[in-house]
Every structure is written in structure tokens, then in C-alpha cells.
């Protein structure tokens, strides 16, 4: 499974902190795509909560107009994280608020 391979590569090559942050980003994509967090192929340490960097990557990606995706992602962030995320002017920020 490609996602499992990516998580294994992160774990093998990155520090625990960096691997956890990148796994959280991958988990957001996983959940945003409609799968459950329980089925995500990674340790469940901090997966399920996005930090500022992961949220910024999502917000600054190509525009994602799928409201269902953002409805699932918004459950993974807190207001303080959102306020600390430098992503003004992206096309995805208004969709996140919808």
C-alpha cells in the first residue's frame, strides 16, 4: 500500500517529531479523502491533529473545492492552530470556513 510505504519511509528516515508531523499531514489527506482515521496505516500518536505547517500545506495546495473534504479536515484543527497558520490569500481558506 503506497500510504503504508510513505509512513514507513518517514519513520525510518526522520526524527520522531518530524515523522509525527508528516504522518498527521498524510492522515489529514487520508481522512479528507473519506477514509477513517482508525484505518490510517500509522501509529496513532499525534495523528489526527494538524499543526500549523500541515494545515498551511493543505491551504496552500491547489484549490480543493470539495466541501466534504474540508468538513472532515476542519475536525482535525483547533482555532489557535488556525490563527497561527500563515496562509492568507489562498483559495482554500474560504472553503475551510464554509
N, C-alpha and C positions, 0 to 999 in steps of 0.2 A: 504494500500500500504506500503510495507516494507521501502521504502525510506522516505516516509512521517513520518512513525513511528520513524525512526532514527533521522530525523531533529527535530521532536517534543521532543524527549528524549534529544537531545543536548541543545535545547532551555530551557528546564525545569531544567537541571542539571548542566549546565556550565555557566561561565560568558559570557557576550555578545561577548567579544573578542575571546575567545576560541571557542564558538559556531559558530561564523562567519568564523573562520579559518577552522574548521572541515566541515562546510557547503560548503566552497569553494572546499575542497578536494572531497567531495561527488559530487559536481557539475561537477568537472573535470571528475570523473568516469562516471557520467551521460552523459555528452557531448561526452566523448571519446567513449562511447558505441553507439553513433549515435543519441541520443535524443537532442532536442533543449534546450537551457538554459531557454527559455520562459516557457517550460513545467516542469522545475525543481520545486519540491514542497517545496520551502523555500523562505523566504523573500529575495529580490534581493539587499540587502545592498552591501556586498562585494563579493557576489557570482559571479563567472565569472573571477576572478583573483586569481591566485595561489601565495601563499607566499613560502618562501624557504622551510619551513617544509613540506607543502603539496607536493611540487614538489619533495623533497627528498623521501617522502614515495612512490610516483609513480616510481621514478627512481630506488629505491632500492627494489621494489617488484619483484616478479618472472618476468622473461623476457617476455615482451609483444612485439610480432613481428608484430602486426597489424599496418601497416603504416597509415591507415586511422584514427586509434585511436590517434596516435601521431600527425597527421596533425591537428586534432581538438584540442588537448591539447596545442599544441605549440601556438595557438592563445590566450591562457589564461596566458601566461607568458611574461615577459619582459627580455631583455638582462641583466639588473642589477640583477634581481632575479636569473636568470640562473647562473650568475657569482658568486653570493653569496651562491649558493646551494652546500653543501658538499656531492657530490655523484660521485666522481671519481671512476672508475673501475667497474661500474655497466654495465650490458649487455644492459640496456635500453638507456643509454646515446647516443651511436652511432645511434640508431633508431630514437631518437628525432631529430638528426641532418640530417636525410635522407630526 
